[in-house]
Amino acid sequence: DSSAETPEDTVRLTDEGVQIPVGNGGSTKRYKWTQTTEECSVLIGIPSELHAKNLSVTIKALSVVVKTKKPLEGESEVHTFLEGDLTNKCVPDESTWTLEGGVMVIQLYKQLKTFWKTIMEGDDEIDTTLVDSRRKIAEYD
């Protein structure tokens, strides 16, 4: 069963111990992420029995919170999947989220068009000097 692989199994590090970006992003214990200069895609595993209506998602310029609206069966408090401060500002009104097949995808639109080292404060960082910064011809005006 290949789903037993944890994100840490696929992480490669530089000699300095910084993550080598995969899809210009990285992996943490809570999520995987990829990015372009315009946006970040954050992927979070959510139990498949949960539906979008069961979740509370708050995206602010400098923070993201993803939790259940009420406690999961057998738990006394709401379950928090992700909560914390972003390392860079996003544009909340343009950022979105979807839930499909047990994976939540949060699209964070960046206020500044730069590569982020990580999504949440305190999480493992990638070496942004190794990202593929070439733009597709379609991205130019």
N, C-alpha and C positions, 0 to 999 in steps of 0.2 A: 504494500500500500504506500504509494509515493506521497500521500497527503500527510504522512507522519513526519515529513521533513519540516524542521523549524526554520524560520527565516535566517537564524544565525548560521545554519549549515551552509548556506549559499553565499554568505558574506565573505568578501576578500578584502584584506587590509594592505595598506602601503607599509613600507618599512617604519614609518612613524606611527603606525597603529590607527590610521584614519581609514575609513571605508573607501574602497574603490567604487565609484558610482555605477549602478546598474540602471539603465534607462534614465541616466542623469539623476538618479535618486539613491535610495538606500533602504535598509531594513532596521527596525527596532523590535523590541519584544511585543510592542502593542500594534504596530502597523508597518506596511511597506509603502514606499512612495516613489513617484517619478516626477519629472518636471521639464518644462520648457522655460524660456525666459518670460513667458506670459502667465503661466499657471502651474500649480502643483496638483497632482492627483494622489490622494491619500487613500489607501485600501485597508479596511479594518474588517477582521473576521467577526461576524455576528451569528449567534446560533440560528439555524435555519427555521426554527419554530417562531422566531420573532418576526413581526411585520413592521413596515414603516410606521404604522399608527401606534405601535408599542414604544416608539423611540422619541426622545426629546433631543433635538440637534440645535445647538446655538452657535452661529458663526459670527464673531465680531472681528473688528479690524486687527486686534492683537490677541485673540483667544478663540479656542474651539472647545465645545463640550458635547460629548455624545454619551447619553445614558438612557436607561429604560425609564418609562413614565411611572411604573410601579415595580415593586420588588419582584424578582424572578421567583419561581416556585421554590420553596425551601429557604429563601433568603429573607432577612428582615428589613433590608434597606435597598433602595434602587441600585442597580448595577451600573457602574461607570466604565465605559469602554475606553474613553479618551477624554482627558480634561487637562488644560494647561494653557500656557502663554505661547503664542507663536514667536518665532525668532525674527520675523519680518512682517510688515503690514500686508494684509490682504484687503480686497474690496468686498465687504460682506454682501452688498446688494447684487453683485454679479456672481458670487460664489454659490454653488449648488451641491446637493447630495442626492444619491440614489441608493437603493438597496435591491440587490438581485442575487438570488442563489447563495445567501449566507455571506455576501460580501458587500459592505458599504463602500461606496466611492464618493469621496468629498473632493470637489473641484474648487480649489482656492485660487481666485484670480489675484495676481500680484499687483500691488500698488506701484512698486518699482520693478522694472523689467530686468532683474538680475537673477543669477543662480543662487539658491539658498543652500547653506551647509547642512541644515536639518530643518524639520518642521517645527517641533516643539522644543522650548527651552530645556536644556539638560539632556536631550537625547543624543545618541551617537551621531557624529557628523561625518559627512563625506568630504573628500578632497575635491573642491570645486575646480581646481586647475586641471582635473582629468575629465571634466564633462565635455560632451560633444556640443560645442557652441556654434557649429555650422548651422546656418538657417536654410530652410528650404526656399527655393525661389518664389514659391507661392506666398511666403510670409512678407515679402517686400511689396510696398505700394507700387 
